[in-house]
Amino acid sequence: MVVGMEKLDGQVLKQMILQAANHLSNHKEKVDALNVFPVPDGDTGTNMHLTFSSGANEIKNESSTDISEITQKFAKGLLMGARGNSGVILSQLFRGFSKAAESKSALNAEQLAQAFEKGVETAYKAVMKPVEGTILTVAKDAAQKATKVASASTDLTEVMDETLKEAKASLERTPTLLPVLKEVGVVDSGGQGLVYIYEAFLAVLEGRTTIETDSQEPSIEEMIRAEHHKSAQSHLSTDEITYGYCTEFMIKLTNSNRFDEEKYRHDMSSHGDSLLVVSDDEFVKIHIHTEYPGEVMTQSQKHGELVNIKIENMREQHSQIVNKPTESKSPYGIVTVAAGEGLVELFKSLGASEVIYGGQTMNPSTEDFVEAVKRVHADTVFLLPNNGNIVMAAEQAANMVEQEVIVIPTKTIPQGMASLFVFNQELDAHANETEMTSALKNVKSGQVTYAVRDTSVNGVSIKKDDYLSIFENQIVSTSIDGMDALLQLVTHMLDDDSELVTIIYGESIDSDQMDKVETLLTEKFSQIEFEWIEGNQPVYSFIVAVE
């Protein structure tokens, strides 16, 4: 072990990051293989690789030795490239790390440990319901170990070595904290990805390997695969608008190390509603509906220079909407996610303004959502992710754009369809949000896909290439025949209140197979109305909605 390094500057950290990008790229398939369910669902390794590479590419040509400059740019790159839950959490770990490195030219052992701790704190805050036995636990245990070692040693290499050892030990403990991991016989995939990152960090500090000058960027094929793969105040009657001015601006921080986002948000909350506060290392973005914009700006000005100020009279705006619809901007826009030509056209026919091509194994990034929202020229944009692994990226994107963005937490294609069915241009934003969210409870979601390995989940024995019947993220049956798997799924999903079943068939199903499917289901369930949609989606042979 190389000993004696007591200062970590920006260039050494840069090499650690670039080496970690390479190491994670080389092992992304192994991380992908650790999915809890034996289906291509999430692609944790690919998501972490693409996220981390986005951050690495932001700093690969940076010559500064100032660690605060390197961490700031790295954190911003991660944020914009974040894909899936694992990518978002990874971006938050290093966003916190960056905050701890603010105004510092280098980090000593104690400060490095503090940066790891700050990363954990930031990541836990970003997750609404943190689950132990995941990457969060691995990061937390490793950071706590770093703090303990740094209290007795100034050697950065020793601290990193012990941090990695604890990360590996914590990873091995994840199945004891998350029963489904134990049942399937795997460790947490996100935690494994973090271990690979820390392995590369240590390797650079020890000088054990040749360090590449550039990170390994995703191939064109990878990027193509990845691509395919709170609310504004309601407009009621004009005289019911309590806070009449929609106020938006940015603060260019002059003392960013002293800015307390939570305190500022608390202080602003007394001035109105529909408050949104998002900060990074240089700027704070504020949106608020208030009756006295001047007071808000005066109070904010002590933190820095005010830029990009926009104040709109919502009472006047409301009258214009009621009496003369705007010609230049729509009141509403909808951005959703789907894979498959048929599904894309379906969502457009249901009113979607933009359809991002993606979903299972093809998670859009935060930046993908941001760009899609920008393309929708609307006052309020609804985001429908249609996948549980994408919700966090959508929520993160919502905080990064000027438009009012409302995320409807759709986790399946059927939920996205149900939500769009109830959208009403005549309703205000709040009412639409309520109706669209409530609609998620009125539809059952199921899928038929295939297993990628032998395993056992929830007592169900699974063989590689078996067809899996999945109901609300639970594997309910397996079969060697796809049509039989569909029959079992529909049988499981139906109850006495079921009236309509929508079958969306994927790119692997030809016309002859569909004729057989239609005959089979309509004969067996003659009392049920069936609807058939050619979705052309990958991964899933069938997507089923029951209402």
N, C-alpha and C positions, 0 to 999 in steps of 0.2 A: 504494500500500500504506500502511495505517495503521501508523505506527511509534511506538515508545516505550513500549508496554505491557509492564510488567515483573512484574506480579502478576496471577495468575488466581485470582479468588475464586469462592465457590460459586454466586453468582447468574449470573456470566458463563458458568461451566461449564454451569449449568442451561440457559441459552439456547442454548449450543452443542449440548447433547443434544437439546433440543426441536426445534431446526432440523434436526438430523441425522435425527430420527425422521420429520419431514416429507419431507426430501429422499430418504431411503431408501424411504419409502412411494410417492413419485412415480416411483421408478425400479425398483420391485421386479419388474415384468414384464420389464424389460431384463435384470435379473440372472437371473430364471427362464429366460430364453431362452438363457443361456450353459451350460446343462446339457451335460455331456460327451457323453451319449448323447442322440440325438434322440427321446427319449420323456419324458413328464411324470414324471420320476423325481427326487424330492427337493425341488423348488420352493425352491431356495436363497434366492431373493429374498424370497419370502413368509415363509419361516422366519426369516430375519434381521429382516425388518420386524416380524413379530409379537413376536419376542424383544425387539428394541430398544424397541418401543412399550410393552411391559410394564414395562421399566425406566423409560422416560420418564414413564409415567403415575404412577409412585411418587413422582416429585419435582416434578411440574408445579405443585403448590400449595405447595411449600416456600418459605419466605421467608428461611431462614437464608443468611448469606453465608459460613458456615464450609464450606470445600470438603470436609472430611472427612465432615460430615453428609450432604452431597449425594451424594458418591460411595458411601457405605455404603448408603444407601437405593436408589440407582440399581443397584448391584451385586446387591442382594437381589431387586429387581424383575426384573432380567435372569435371575437364576438360576431363579426360579419360573416365568418365562415361556419358558424356553429350549426351542426346537423344532428337532429334527434336529441333525445333526452341526455344521452351520454355526452354529446358534443356541447350542449348548453351547460351542463354541469362542469365539464372540463374548462369551458371558457370562463365560468365564474370562479373556479379555483385559482386561475391565473389573473383574473381581474382583481381579486383580493390580494394576491401576491404583488401585483403592480402597485396597488394602493400602499402597501407596506414599504415599497421601495421608493415612494415619492420623495423627490428632493435629495436623494442619496446618490453619491457617485459610485459607491461600492457597498457591499454587505459583509459584515463579519458573521461569525458563526451564530451568535445570538440573534442577529437581525435576520439571518436566513431562516432560522427556526420561527421567528415571529411572522415572517412572510408566508411560510407554510400554514401557520395558525390562522392568519388573516384570510388566506384563501379558503380554508375550511369554513370559517365563519360566514364569508360571503356566499359560498355555495349552499350552505344549509338554509340561509335566508331566501335564496332564490327558489327553493323547492317547497311547494305548499305543504306537502305531507312527506317529509324525509323518511325513507325506509332504511333501517339498519341491515347490514349484510350486503351492502352495495359499495360502489366507488366512494360514496360519502364516508362510510365507515373506515375504509382502507386509508383514505386521505386523513381522516381525523386521528386514527391511531398512530399513523406515521408522523404526523405533525406533533403530537404530544410527545412521542419518543425523541424527536428532534429537539424540542424544548428542554427535555430532561438532560440530554447529552450535552447540549450547548451551555448549560449552566455549569458544567465541569470541564469543558474543553473548548479551546479556541480554534481547533483544527477543523476546517470546513470539510475535508475529506472524511474525517472520522464521523462527523455529524451526518453527512450524506450516507455513509456506509451503514450506520445504525438505523437511519431513516428507512433505507431500502430493506434492511432485514426485518424491521417491524411491519413494513408494508406487505412483505411476503407472508409474514406470520399472520397478519390480519386477514389477508386474502384467503389463507387456508382455513380461517375460522368462519368465513362467510356462510358456508353451508349450515353451521350451527345456529346462525341468526335468521336465516331465510330458508324455511323448510323445503320449499320447492327446489332449491339448489341441491339440497341433500338427497331429495328423492330422485332427481335426474342424475346425480353424481358429478356435478360440475361446481367450480367456484364462480364467483361473480365475474362476468365478462368485462364490465367497466373497471372493476378493481384490477383485473389482470392487465388491462391497457395502461392503467396508471403505473403499475409495477414496471412495465416495459419502459415507460418514460423515465422513471427513477433509475433504472438500470443504466440507461444512456447517460443520465446526469452524472452518476458515479464514475462511469467509464472515462468521461472527459476529465473529471477532477483527478483521477488516478493516472491518466495518460496511458491507459492500457491499449487503446486502439488508435488507428489513424483517423483523424477527424476530417470529414469532407467539408469543403468550403461552401457548398451549396446543399440545401435540403433536397431530398428527392420529391419532386413535384408529382402530383397525380398525373397519370397518363391521360391522353385524350379519351381513350376508351373508358377509363374510370369516371371521368367527369361526365361523359355522355350517359353512362349507366346511372350515375347519381342524379342527373337531371331528369331522366325518365322515371326513374324510380319514384280610466274606465268610462266610461261612456259619456258622451255629451248629454247635457241636460235635455230632457224631453221637450219637444215643441208641443205645448198644450195650447190653450188660448193665450193670446198675447198678454193679457193682464194677469195671467198666472205665472209668468216668468219672474222669479224672485230676484235672480242675479242677471242683470241685463247685458253685461259685456263679456263676450268671449275674448279672453286675454291670453296671448301667447308671446313669449320672448325667450331669449337665451341670455344667460349670464356668462361672460368671459371672465373666468375666475382670476383674481389677482393674488389670492391667498388660498389656493386649492387645498393645501395641506391642513387648513383650519376649517374647511367647509364640512359641516355636519349635515348630511342629507336628511337624516331622520328628524333632527331638530327643526330644520328649515321646513320640511313637509308639515310638521306639527304646527309651526308658526303660521304657515300659509292657510291651513285648514279653517281658521277662524274668519277668513276673508271671503269665503264663497264655497262652491261645490265643484264637482267634476274636476277635481285636482289631480294633476299628473306632474310628478317631479322625477326626472331622470338625469343622472350626472355621470360624467366620466372624469378623466384627469384634467381637462381643460374647460369644459363647459357644463352648464346646468340648463336643461330644457324644462320650461314651466308652461303648463296649460291650466287655466282656472277660469271658471265663470264667477264673476264678481260684480258688485255694484259700484265699486270704487277702484278702478284700475290704477290710479295714481298712487294710492296707498300701498298696493302690492308692489309696484315698481320702486317706490321710495324705500321700502323695507328691503327689497332685493338688491338695491344698488350698492349697499355697503359691502356686498360680497365681490363686486367687480363691475365691469362695463356691461351695459345692456345693449344687446344687438338683436336683429331680426324681430323687431317688435311688430305685433299685429293685434289690433283691437277691433272687434266687430260688435256692432249694436244688434243684439239678438232679437230685440223687439221689432226693430225695423226689418231685420232679416226674416223673421217669422211672417210679417205682413206681406213681404215680397213672395215668400213661398206659397202662402195661401192665395194671394191675388194674382200673382204673375210668376209662373215658374221660371227659374233661371235658364238662360240659353247656353251659358258657358260651362256650367258645372251641374252635375246630377246630385240630388240629395243623397242617394245611396249607391254603393257599389258592393259587389260580392266577389271575394277571392276564395277559391277552393282548390283542393288537391285531388287528382285522380290519375290513374295509369290505364291506358287502353283507349284506342280511338273512339270506341262506342261510348265509354263512360265520359270521356271529355265532351262529346257532342250532347250526351244526356244532360250533364250539368249546365252546359250553355243553354240548352232548351228550357231548363228550369229557372234561368235568370242569372246565372253566374257571369260576371263581367270578365274575369280572368280565371283560367284553369291552369294551375301549375302541374306539370307532368311529374308525378311521383307517387310515393306511398310505401308499401312494403318493399324492403331492400333498396329503396330509392328515395331516401328522405331529403326533402328540400332543405336548404340552409336558411338561416335567418336573413341573409342578404337576398335570397330568392323571394321571400315574402316581402321584404322591404321594396324591392324593385317592382313587384307585381302591384303592391298597394299604390305606388307612385304612378303607375300606368293607368290606374283607375281614377279618373277625374271626378271625384265625388267628395262631398262633405264628410260623410260617414261611410266607412268601409267595414263590412263584416268578413271575418276570416274564418273559414271552415277547414280545419286540417284533415279531417276524416281518417285519422290514425293517432292512436294514443302516444306513439313515439315522436310525434311532430308537434304536439300541443305546446310544449315549452318553447320551441323555436318560434312558433307563431306569436306567443305571448311576449317573447323578447322583442320580436320585430315590431309589435304594436307600440312599444315604448320608444321606438327609434324614428318615427315618421311624424310629419306635421299634421296629417289628417287624423281625425278622430277614428280610431280603430276599435272594434268590438270583436273579441274572439269568442266564437261559439264552440265549445270544447267537443266537437264531433270526433269520435274515435273509430268510426267505421263508415264505409260507403253508404249503407242504409241509413245511418243517422244523418249523414250529410244530405241525402235525398229528402228525408222527413223534415229536416230543418228548412230546406229551401221551399218545400211545398207550402209551408205556412207563412213564408215571408210576404209582407203586404206593403206595397209602396205607400199606401194611404195612412199607415200607422207611423207614429213617431219612433225614434231610435230605441228608446227604453222599452216600449211595448213590443217592438219586433224582437228585441233581445230576449224578453220574457217568453214570447210565443215560440221562438226558434229553439230556445233552450228546453222549454217544457216538452217540445215535440220529440226530443231524444228519448223520453220515457215511453213513448207510444209505439216504438218499433223494436223488434227483436232482430239481432244480427247473427248470421252464421256464415261460415266459409268451408269450402272443401279444398284442401291442398295436399301436399305430399310430405312425407318424413324424409329427413336428410341423414338419419342414422338410427340405429337400434337403441331403444331406451324404454323407460317406463315412466309415465306421468299420471298422477292421481289414480294409481291402480290400473291404468290402461297400458297393456303391453304393446309396444310399437316396434315394427320392423322397418328397416330402410326401404323406401319407395312405397310404403303403404299409403293409401289415401286416408286422410284424417278429416273427421267431421268435428268442426270447432264451433261451439255455441258460446257467444259472449266471452271469448278468450279461454274457454275451457274445452279441452279435448274430450268429447263424449263417446266417440267410437272410432274404430279403424276398419279398413276393408282393403282387399286387394283390387277391388273394382270401384272405379270412380262413381258410376251410377248408383251402385249399392250404397256407397258412402253418402251420396246426396239423399237417397231415400231414408237412410237412418237419421240424417240430420233433420230433414223436414218433419219426420215422425216425432223426433225429440222436441222440436220447436213448437209444434201445434198444440193448442189447448182448446177448450170449449168456446173461447171468445175470439178465436182466430177467424178472419174473414178473407184476407187477401195475402197471397204469397207471391213475391217477386223473385224470379230467378234470373240472375245476371251471369251469363256464361262467358268463359274466358277464351283466350286465343288458342288453347289446346283442344277445344271442343269443335268438331266439324258438324255439318248439317245433319248427317245420318245419325250421329250420336244425339243431337238435339231432338230429332224426331222420336227416338226411342225414349228419351227422358220425358218429353211431353206426354207421350202415350202412357208411360209408367205412372207418372204422378197424377194425371187427370183421372185415370181409371181408379186408382187407389183412394184418392181424396176427391171424390166427385162433388162433395158439398162445398169445396173450397174454390175460390176464384184464383186463377193463376195468371200472372203476367210474365212475359218472356222478353229479356233485353239482351242484345248482343253487345257485351261490354268490351270484348277483345283484351281484357286485362291479363297481365302476366301473373305468375305465382299461384293465383287461385283459379282452379277449374270452375268453381261456382261460388258466387256470393248470393246469399239468401236473406231476404227481408220478409218478416212476418208482421202483419198488422191486424 
